[in-house]
């Protein structure tokens, strides 16, 4: 789902995850000593990494992702940051190496989310902060929700992303607490993204990125046309604004 070019991912999700990164960094860095290094776990092509670098400086930021194209893009965009290839479930960092570990829109795609959060806790120093966020797919408030709602109307086999880990209220809190974090709190973060036209909004869905991109790519022409027709009728020609809300949980080591 994510073995795609960094450009494709940025065109698909970067429009939303860039603004979300600014809000998420506020949560994940709250109360964390500004001199301590921080790590972006599952960095993708680097939207959150770049925000952390802007706030902390490249020398105090590490990032990791299993997709080589994303690692290369993140490293190129953030010279001086420690950007590596690897998985959340086995982080290549020492115990207590960071003041904060953040994971944006990734927990729901980890092969073992509990192991990933436990690794984030391991590499964060006592008193440091571990944070994760996932779009509210379960509540129908994520930025992709319009497509999944329309898909359900034209295709009985469409399953959406509401069953993924972290996609519902309380999921991330349960996950962080199960990983041994304390003082875990949950918040909502919402972004509002304007689009000039329907085509500008729809085109990134045809790039095959993530579950919804794979779903759209796998549709036969007739079903895809019905899906686009329902969406166009709902949204109009544009301009319009898409709203996206993410669940966020943060806890202390």
Residue frames relative to the residue before (quaternion, step in Angstrom):
aa qw qx qy qz dx dy dz
X 1.0000 0.0000 0.0000 0.0000 0.00 0.00 0.00
X 0.7994 0.2577 -0.1262 0.5278 3.56 1.10 -0.66
X 0.4608 0.6265 -0.4864 0.3982 3.57 1.21 0.40
X 0.3703 0.7012 -0.4920 0.3594 3.51 0.60 1.26
X 0.6422 -0.5018 0.3859 0.4322 3.56 -1.25 0.13
X 0.5928 -0.5694 0.4270 0.3769 3.54 -1.17 0.54
X 0.6125 0.5561 -0.3525 0.4374 3.59 1.07 -0.71
X 0.6438 0.5180 -0.3277 0.4581 3.59 0.96 -0.84
X 0.6660 0.4950 -0.3147 0.4609 3.59 0.91 -0.86
X 0.6557 0.5146 -0.3190 0.4511 3.59 0.91 -0.88
X 0.6621 0.4946 -0.3085 0.4710 3.60 0.97 -0.82
X 0.6861 0.4797 -0.2847 0.4670 3.58 1.08 -0.71
X 0.8455 0.1489 -0.0326 0.5117 3.59 0.58 -1.16
X 0.5357 0.6630 -0.4025 0.3339 3.59 1.13 -0.50
X 0.5669 0.6077 -0.3737 0.4120 3.57 1.12 -0.64
X 0.7431 0.3715 -0.1977 0.5202 3.56 1.10 -0.78
X 0.7100 0.4901 -0.2809 0.4206 3.58 0.87 -0.93
X 0.5578 0.5903 -0.3969 0.4276 3.60 1.16 -0.40
X 0.7013 0.4239 -0.2698 0.5057 3.62 0.77 -0.96
X 0.6196 0.5394 -0.3520 0.4486 3.60 1.02 -0.70
X 0.6100 0.5817 -0.3527 0.4064 3.59 1.01 -0.79
X 0.6376 0.5311 -0.3389 0.4434 3.57 0.99 -0.74
X 0.6749 0.4724 -0.2879 0.4883 3.57 0.99 -0.82
X 0.6693 0.5120 -0.2995 0.4474 3.58 0.94 -0.91
X 0.6259 0.5349 -0.3423 0.4527 3.59 1.01 -0.72
X 0.5862 0.5653 -0.3708 0.4465 3.59 1.07 -0.66
X 0.6896 0.4715 -0.2696 0.4790 3.57 0.97 -0.91
X 0.7388 0.4654 -0.2437 0.4222 3.55 0.75 -1.08
X 0.7325 0.4000 -0.2301 0.5005 3.58 1.15 -0.52
X 0.4102 0.7356 -0.4647 0.2733 3.60 1.25 -0.07
X 0.8510 0.1277 -0.1207 0.4949 3.55 -0.77 1.06
X 0.5519 0.6081 -0.3937 0.4130 3.59 1.27 0.05
X 0.5443 -0.6369 0.4479 0.3121 3.56 -0.86 1.04
X 0.4604 -0.7254 0.4465 0.2499 3.58 -0.72 1.09
X 0.6431 0.5301 -0.3340 0.4402 3.60 1.18 -0.34
X 0.6151 0.5774 -0.3469 0.4099 3.60 1.23 -0.28
X 0.4938 -0.6493 0.4825 0.3190 3.62 -1.05 0.67
X 0.1717 -0.7662 0.6125 0.0914 3.55 -1.26 0.53
X 0.2289 -0.7861 0.5627 0.1141 3.57 -1.20 0.52
X 0.2719 -0.7260 0.6180 0.1305 3.51 -1.15 0.89
X 0.1350 -0.8210 0.5537 0.0329 3.59 -0.37 1.25
X 0.7860 0.1095 -0.1523 0.5891 3.55 -0.50 1.27
X 0.0806 0.8895 -0.4461 0.0580 3.52 0.97 0.97
X 0.2881 -0.7426 0.5533 0.2437 3.60 1.11 -0.46
X 0.7602 -0.3385 0.2445 0.4978 3.61 -0.97 -0.72
X 0.7277 -0.5636 0.2148 0.3267 3.55 1.15 0.60
X 0.3036 0.7708 -0.5242 0.1972 3.61 1.09 0.42
X 0.6970 0.4260 -0.2732 0.5080 3.60 0.89 -0.88
X 0.5975 0.5716 -0.3640 0.4288 3.59 0.98 -0.77
X 0.6721 0.5003 -0.3008 0.4555 3.57 0.88 -0.92
X 0.6369 0.5123 -0.3283 0.4734 3.58 1.05 -0.71
X 0.6505 0.5023 -0.3188 0.4722 3.59 0.99 -0.78
X 0.6320 0.5194 -0.3256 0.4741 3.58 1.02 -0.77
X 0.6277 0.5383 -0.3383 0.4492 3.59 0.96 -0.81
X 0.7387 0.4260 -0.2266 0.4707 3.57 0.99 -0.83
X 0.8153 0.2939 -0.1159 0.4852 3.58 0.94 -0.87
X 0.4829 -0.6263 0.4632 0.4001 3.59 1.18 -0.50
X 0.6053 -0.6193 0.3659 0.3410 3.56 -1.00 0.87
X 0.6532 0.5487 -0.3272 0.4064 3.59 0.96 -0.80
X 0.7187 0.4068 -0.2473 0.5068 3.60 1.21 -0.35
X 0.6560 0.4931 -0.3111 0.4793 3.61 1.22 0.29
X 0.0732 -0.7505 0.6558 0.0363 3.54 -1.06 0.92
X 0.0476 -0.7871 0.6148 0.0163 3.58 -1.21 0.51
X 0.0419 -0.8024 0.5953 -0.0060 3.54 -1.12 0.67
X 0.0962 0.7699 -0.6255 0.0824 3.56 -1.11 0.77
X 0.4801 -0.6905 0.4532 0.2955 3.61 -1.04 0.63
X 0.6473 0.5215 -0.3217 0.4533 3.62 1.22 -0.36
X 0.4354 -0.7465 0.4415 0.2414 3.56 -0.48 1.24
X 0.6451 0.5192 -0.3415 0.4447 3.62 0.95 -0.77
X 0.6462 0.5055 -0.3207 0.4734 3.58 1.06 -0.69
X 0.6178 0.5413 -0.3388 0.4589 3.58 1.02 -0.80
X 0.6667 0.5034 -0.3025 0.4589 3.57 0.89 -0.94
X 0.6702 0.4973 -0.3064 0.4580 3.59 0.92 -0.86
X 0.6573 0.5094 -0.3126 0.4591 3.59 0.96 -0.84
X 0.6543 0.5098 -0.3084 0.4657 3.56 0.96 -0.87
X 0.6644 0.5085 -0.3075 0.4532 3.59 0.93 -0.86
X 0.7016 0.4677 -0.2672 0.4665 3.58 1.02 -0.78
X 0.7875 0.2508 -0.1105 0.5520 3.59 1.22 -0.48
X 0.0768 -0.8296 0.5522 0.0314 3.60 0.49 1.15
X 0.7611 0.3458 -0.2748 0.4750 3.53 -0.94 0.93
X 0.5877 0.5386 -0.3756 0.4727 3.59 1.25 -0.26
X 0.4475 -0.6701 0.5252 0.2737 3.57 -1.18 0.59
X 0.0672 0.8208 -0.5560 0.1126 3.57 0.04 1.33
X 0.0026 -0.8283 0.5562 -0.0672 3.57 -0.67 1.14
X 0.4299 -0.6373 0.5690 0.2921 3.51 -1.37 0.35
X 0.4031 0.6983 -0.5203 0.2815 3.57 -0.90 0.90
X 0.5099 -0.6612 0.4701 0.2861 3.55 -1.32 0.15
X 0.6026 -0.5700 0.4255 0.3618 3.53 -1.22 0.54
X 0.6662 0.5408 -0.3002 0.4167 3.55 1.06 -0.76
X 0.7775 0.1523 -0.1045 0.6011 3.60 1.25 -0.20
X 0.0523 -0.8507 0.5231 0.0056 3.57 0.46 1.21
X 0.3609 -0.7625 0.5017 0.1915 3.60 -0.85 0.95
X 0.5067 0.6247 -0.4253 0.4148 3.56 0.95 0.93
X 0.5783 -0.6086 0.4264 0.3368 3.56 -1.20 0.60
X 0.6398 -0.4930 0.4211 0.4127 3.54 -1.29 0.33
X 0.8679 0.0913 -0.0676 0.4835 3.56 -1.14 0.74
X 0.3064 0.7947 -0.4757 0.2197 3.58 1.11 0.69
X 0.7945 0.3076 -0.1177 0.5102 3.61 1.13 -0.61
X 0.4832 -0.6411 0.5147 0.3011 3.50 -1.29 0.44
X 0.7930 0.0198 -0.0001 0.6089 3.57 1.22 -0.48
X 0.1192 -0.7496 0.6462 0.0799 3.53 -1.23 0.66
X 0.0679 -0.8115 0.5802 -0.0177 3.56 -0.76 1.08
X 0.0475 -0.7831 0.6199 0.0141 3.57 -1.11 0.74
X 0.0971 -0.8342 0.5428 -0.0049 3.54 -0.36 1.30
X 0.8640 -0.0569 0.0040 0.5003 3.57 -0.75 1.16
X 0.5563 0.6276 -0.3578 0.4107 3.57 1.13 0.71
X 0.5711 0.6297 -0.3950 0.3481 3.60 0.96 -0.80
X 0.6778 0.5120 -0.2976 0.4358 3.59 0.94 -0.85
X 0.7219 0.3887 -0.2524 0.5139 3.60 1.25 -0.16
X 0.4362 0.6736 -0.4794 0.3551 3.60 1.23 0.14
X 0.5173 -0.6334 0.4689 0.3337 3.59 -1.06 0.67
X 0.7724 0.0503 -0.0243 0.6327 3.59 1.20 -0.60
X 0.2436 -0.8257 0.4878 0.1448 3.61 0.15 1.25
X 0.6460 0.5153 -0.3412 0.4480 3.61 0.93 -0.77
X 0.6473 0.5011 -0.3204 0.4768 3.58 0.96 -0.80
X 0.6377 0.5363 -0.3292 0.4443 3.59 1.01 -0.77
X 0.6798 0.4673 -0.2926 0.4836 3.58 0.93 -0.89
X 0.6224 0.5301 -0.3471 0.4595 3.60 1.03 -0.66
X 0.6347 0.5083 -0.3249 0.4830 3.57 1.08 -0.69
X 0.6279 0.5182 -0.3370 0.4729 3.58 1.00 -0.75
X 0.6356 0.5097 -0.3233 0.4815 3.58 1.02 -0.76
X 0.6441 0.5449 -0.3314 0.4224 3.62 0.91 -0.89
X 0.7509 0.4094 -0.2282 0.4652 3.58 0.87 -0.93
X 0.6203 0.5172 -0.3426 0.4800 3.60 1.30 0.02
X 0.4818 -0.6986 0.4548 0.2701 3.55 -0.87 0.95
X 0.6374 -0.5097 0.3959 0.4210 3.61 -1.17 0.44
X 0.7713 0.2800 -0.2480 0.5150 3.55 -0.87 0.99
X 0.5733 0.5924 -0.3759 0.4232 3.57 1.29 -0.20
X 0.4727 -0.7001 0.4868 0.2221 3.52 -1.34 0.25
X 0.1281 -0.7510 0.6449 0.0599 3.56 -1.11 0.88
X 0.0190 0.8261 -0.5575 0.0800 3.58 -0.71 1.09
X 0.0176 -0.7821 0.6229 -0.0002 3.55 -1.16 0.68
X 0.0420 -0.7879 0.6122 0.0507 3.56 -1.20 0.50
X 0.0617 -0.7662 0.6396 -0.0091 3.54 -1.22 0.73
X 0.5443 -0.6097 0.4577 0.3501 3.59 -1.01 0.74
X 0.4845 -0.6607 0.4977 0.2847 3.57 -1.15 0.69
X 0.0293 -0.8221 0.5679 -0.0299 3.57 0.45 1.24
X 0.6486 0.5513 -0.3242 0.4127 3.57 0.97 -0.85
X 0.7368 0.4011 -0.2166 0.4993 3.56 1.06 -0.76
X 0.4873 -0.7002 0.4101 0.3227 3.57 1.28 0.05
X 0.5720 0.6092 -0.3739 0.4023 3.57 1.18 0.50
X 0.4504 0.6708 -0.4721 0.3527 3.59 1.21 0.25
X 0.6283 -0.5571 0.3724 0.3952 3.61 -1.17 0.33
X 0.6602 0.4883 -0.3054 0.4821 3.59 1.24 -0.36
X 0.4439 0.7439 -0.4241 0.2641 3.58 1.25 -0.27
X 0.6105 0.5502 -0.3891 0.4160 3.67 0.91 -0.64
X 0.6671 0.4952 -0.3109 0.4616 3.58 1.00 -0.79
X 0.6770 0.4812 -0.3092 0.4631 3.59 0.88 -0.88
X 0.6233 0.5308 -0.3446 0.4593 3.62 1.03 -0.67
X 0.6696 0.4793 -0.2908 0.4871 3.57 0.95 -0.88
X 0.6212 0.5517 -0.3413 0.4397 3.58 1.02 -0.78
X 0.6430 0.5267 -0.3242 0.4516 3.58 0.98 -0.81
X 0.6567 0.5262 -0.3071 0.4444 3.60 1.15 -0.61
X 0.7722 0.3388 -0.1779 0.5072 3.59 1.14 -0.55
X 0.7888 0.2203 -0.0909 0.5666 3.58 1.22 -0.35
X 0.3427 -0.7743 0.4984 0.1860 3.58 -0.38 1.23
X 0.6572 0.5250 -0.3106 0.4428 3.60 1.19 -0.43
X 0.4941 0.6616 -0.4388 0.3544 3.62 1.22 -0.16
X 0.1723 -0.8363 0.5170 0.0601 3.57 -0.67 1.09
X 0.3543 -0.7577 0.4851 0.2551 3.60 1.15 -0.41
X 0.5143 -0.6456 0.4801 0.2970 3.55 -1.34 -0.26
X 0.3740 0.7791 -0.4429 0.2385 3.57 1.27 0.22
X 0.6752 0.4924 -0.3002 0.4600 3.59 1.19 -0.41
X 0.4912 0.6693 -0.4336 0.3504 3.60 1.24 -0.07
X 0.6290 -0.5448 0.4030 0.3811 3.56 -1.20 0.60
X 0.8190 0.2668 -0.2029 0.4657 3.56 -0.95 0.92
X 0.5883 0.6389 -0.3479 0.3531 3.58 1.25 -0.27
X 0.7237 0.3676 -0.2260 0.5386 3.58 1.30 -0.01
X 0.6643 -0.4999 0.3724 0.4125 3.56 -1.24 0.47
X 0.8208 0.2595 -0.2082 0.4643 3.54 -0.97 0.93
X 0.5042 0.6763 -0.4225 0.3316 3.60 1.17 -0.41
X 0.7190 0.4526 -0.2621 0.4577 3.55 0.76 -1.04
X 0.5944 0.5508 -0.3635 0.4595 3.58 1.07 -0.64
X 0.6582 0.5033 -0.3063 0.4687 3.58 0.88 -0.94
X 0.6599 0.5225 -0.3086 0.4431 3.57 0.95 -0.88
X 0.6902 0.4729 -0.2879 0.4659 3.59 0.84 -0.94
X 0.6538 0.5002 -0.3209 0.4683 3.57 0.96 -0.76
X 0.6355 0.5232 -0.3259 0.4649 3.59 1.04 -0.73
X 0.6705 0.4872 -0.2890 0.4791 3.58 1.17 -0.59
X 0.6147 -0.6054 0.3263 0.3862 3.58 1.28 0.09
X 0.4681 0.6646 -0.4605 0.3567 3.58 1.20 0.27
X 0.2655 -0.7683 0.5651 0.1409 3.56 -1.15 0.61
X 0.8029 0.2556 -0.2228 0.4903 3.53 -1.35 0.32
X 0.2129 0.8058 -0.5218 0.1820 3.57 1.00 0.85
X 0.0281 -0.7925 0.6090 -0.0156 3.55 -0.90 0.97
X 0.2792 -0.7544 0.5775 0.1396 3.53 -1.21 0.64
X 0.0015 -0.7799 0.6258 -0.0090 3.55 -1.04 0.83
X 0.3454 -0.6876 0.5860 0.2540 3.55 -1.36 0.12
X 0.1044 -0.7675 0.6300 0.0562 3.55 -1.06 0.80
X 0.0712 -0.8218 0.5653 -0.0017 3.59 -0.79 0.99
X 0.1281 -0.7659 0.6271 0.0603 3.55 -1.03 0.92
X 0.2049 -0.7581 0.6125 0.0900 3.55 -1.21 0.65
X 0.0182 -0.8424 0.5357 -0.0562 3.58 -0.32 1.27
X 0.2669 -0.7803 0.5440 0.1548 3.61 -0.62 1.09
X 0.1256 -0.7598 0.6333 0.0762 3.55 -1.20 0.69
X 0.4761 -0.7035 0.4559 0.2658 3.54 -0.92 0.94
X 0.8121 0.0076 0.0395 0.5822 3.58 1.06 -0.74
X 0.6573 -0.4926 0.3923 0.4140 3.54 -1.29 0.29
X 0.6618 0.5201 -0.3170 0.4370 3.59 0.88 -0.90
X 0.6217 0.5385 -0.3435 0.4534 3.60 1.00 -0.77
X 0.6843 0.4777 -0.2790 0.4751 3.56 1.00 -0.82
X 0.7264 0.4767 -0.2520 0.4262 3.60 0.84 -0.98
X 0.5887 0.6391 -0.3805 0.3165 3.61 0.88 -0.86
X 0.6671 0.5053 -0.3412 0.4280 3.69 0.81 -0.77
X 0.5978 0.5726 -0.3696 0.4221 3.61 1.15 -0.46
X 0.6467 0.5270 -0.3166 0.4514 3.59 1.22 -0.32
X 0.5649 0.6481 -0.3601 0.3622 3.60 1.29 -0.05
X 0.4999 -0.7047 0.3992 0.3068 3.60 1.25 0.04
X 0.4527 0.6966 -0.4403 0.3405 3.58 1.18 0.51
X 0.8477 0.1274 -0.1085 0.5034 3.58 -0.93 0.93
X 0.7502 -0.4024 0.2652 0.4527 3.59 -1.26 0.07
X 0.6951 0.4696 -0.2993 0.4547 3.58 0.86 -0.88
X 0.6319 0.5216 -0.3360 0.4644 3.60 1.07 -0.65
X 0.6356 0.5072 -0.3166 0.4884 3.57 1.03 -0.79
X 0.6336 0.5344 -0.3277 0.4535 3.57 1.00 -0.82
X 0.6785 0.4897 -0.2973 0.4597 3.58 0.81 -0.99
X 0.6595 0.5186 -0.3095 0.4476 3.58 0.95 -0.88
X 0.7107 0.4780 -0.2602 0.4459 3.59 1.08 -0.67
X 0.5219 0.6483 -0.4136 0.3692 3.59 1.23 -0.12
X 0.4441 -0.6303 0.5393 0.3385 3.57 -1.13 0.52
X 0.7155 -0.4991 0.2812 0.3999 3.54 -1.22 0.53
X 0.6667 0.5240 -0.3180 0.4241 3.58 0.92 -0.89
X 0.6769 0.4746 -0.2986 0.4768 3.59 0.89 -0.88
X 0.6303 0.5277 -0.3388 0.4576 3.59 0.99 -0.79
X 0.6481 0.5112 -0.3241 0.4620 3.59 0.96 -0.80
X 0.6408 0.5047 -0.3296 0.4755 3.59 1.01 -0.75
X 0.6307 0.5349 -0.3299 0.4552 3.58 0.99 -0.82
X 0.6736 0.4836 -0.2942 0.4752 3.57 0.85 -0.95
X 0.6350 0.5427 -0.3302 0.4397 3.58 1.01 -0.78
X 0.6527 0.4997 -0.3109 0.4771 3.59 0.97 -0.85
X 0.6691 0.5043 -0.2996 0.4563 3.57 0.90 -0.93
X 0.6604 0.5087 -0.3129 0.4552 3.57 0.93 -0.90
X 0.6462 0.5123 -0.3225 0.4648 3.56 1.01 -0.77
X 0.6689 0.5049 -0.2964 0.4580 3.59 1.03 -0.77
X 0.7939 0.3595 -0.1559 0.4649 3.56 0.83 -1.05
X 0.3731 -0.7257 0.4932 0.3015 3.58 1.11 -0.63
X 0.7134 -0.4571 0.3271 0.4184 3.54 -1.33 -0.08
X 0.5096 -0.6038 0.4464 0.4201 3.57 1.15 -0.60
X 0.5281 -0.0884 -0.8275 -0.1689 1.42 -2.44 0.50
X 0.0035 -0.7707 0.6371 0.0123 3.55 -1.30 0.47
X 0.3611 -0.7199 0.5534 0.2123 3.55 -1.32 0.28
X 0.2145 -0.7498 0.6145 0.1187 3.55 -1.01 0.90
X 0.2158 -0.7774 0.5831 0.0949 3.54 -0.90 1.01
X 0.0436 -0.8053 0.5912 0.0099 3.57 -1.01 0.79
X 0.0933 -0.7988 0.5938 0.0265 3.56 -0.77 1.06
X 0.1362 -0.7904 0.5954 0.0469 3.54 -0.97 0.94
X 0.3913 -0.6555 0.5890 0.2649 3.53 -1.20 0.64
X 0.0593 -0.7862 0.6150 0.0116 3.56 -1.00 0.86
X 0.0199 -0.7696 0.6376 0.0261 3.54 -1.04 0.80
X 0.0315 -0.7899 0.6124 -0.0060 3.52 -1.04 0.81
X 0.0173 -0.8098 0.5859 -0.0251 3.56 -1.02 0.84
X 0.4517 -0.6875 0.5140 0.2433 3.53 -1.31 0.39
X 0.4232 -0.6856 0.5336 0.2571 3.56 -1.06 0.81
